[in-house]
Amino acid sequence: MATDIVPIIAKMVRRIVRSCSPEKVILFGSHATGRAGPDSDVDLLVVMKAVKSKARQEVALRMALRDFAIPKDIVVTTAEEFEWRKNVAGTIERPADRYGQVLYEKG
């Protein structure tokens, strides 16, 4: 991960935690694996205990992060879904679990 983006991602994670109190926030994709280029987006998987509408929560989080002028992809999942999907090929959860960086985990 490029060092200049580290403080920005940390601020984003703090805002996510304040906004929705997730169980876990995982950085995945090119920034997590060290292959990010200048146009790479920041991929964050937000794991929540439960959520009524993942799509609405994703929109709410994008709105909460709208003042961060970097490309970002925010994906919301539940803890239950994460546990079984992390072993399923083709899901976002699998590479996030295997190669991602846990940036926040509820104590």
N, C-alpha and C positions, 0 to 999 in steps of 0.2 A: 504494500500500500504506500503510495506517495506520501511523504511526511507532511507536505503542505496541506493535504486534505484531512489529516487525522483530527485536528481540532474542530474542523467543521462537522465531521461525522460525529464527534463526541457531543457537540451542541445539539445536533439533530436527535441523537439518542436520548439526551436529557429531556428534550421537548416531547418526544414520544412517550417517555416514562411519565411525565407530568400529565400528558393528555389522556392516556388510556390505561395506565398501570398494568403493563403487560407482564407475563410470566418470564419472557425472554425476548431479546432482540439479537438477531444474528446477521452479521455482514456476510454476504455471499457474492459470488461472481468475481469479476476481474480485480476489484480492489482487495478482496479477501485472499486471492491467490497470488497477488503481486504482478499481475499482467495488465494492469490498467494503463490505458493510453490517455492522451489529453482530452479525448471526447467520450471517455467511459462514464457510464452512469454509476451511481451508488445504489447497490441493491441491498435492501434491508427486509428481512423476514421478521415480522412481529408476531410472536406466539402469545395468544391470549387464553385465559382459562376457559372463557366462553364468550361468544359474540352472537348477537341476533342476526346481523347481516354483515358478512365480511366485506362486501362491496361498499356498503355505507361507511364502515369503519376505515377502509382504505381511502375513501374520498375525504373523510374527516381528518385523517392523518396527513394527506397531501395538502389540505388547506392549512393545517397547523404548521407545515413546513414550507409554505409557499414563498416565504421571504429568503430562503436559501437558494441562491442563484446558481445551482448546479443541477445537472440532470440526475434524477433519482427514480427508483422504482420501489414502491412500498407494497409488500405482499403481507396480507393478514391470514393467519391460520389459527386453529384452536390447538391446545396442548394435546388433546386426544387425537386429532387428525395428524399432527406432527409425528406422534409416536408411531403410528402405523405407516404413514406415507414416507417416512425417512428411509424405509427399506424397499420402496417401490421405484423401480427404474422409470425415468421419464418425468418424475415429479420435481418440483423446486426443492422440496424438503430433503431429498436425498443428497444432492451436492451441498446444500446448506449445512446439513449435519456432518458430512464427511470432510468438506474442505473449507467450511465457513469459520468465522471468528465470532464467538459469543461476546458481544459488547456489553450486555446487561443480562443479569439473571436475578430474579426476585429471591431475596434471602430467605 
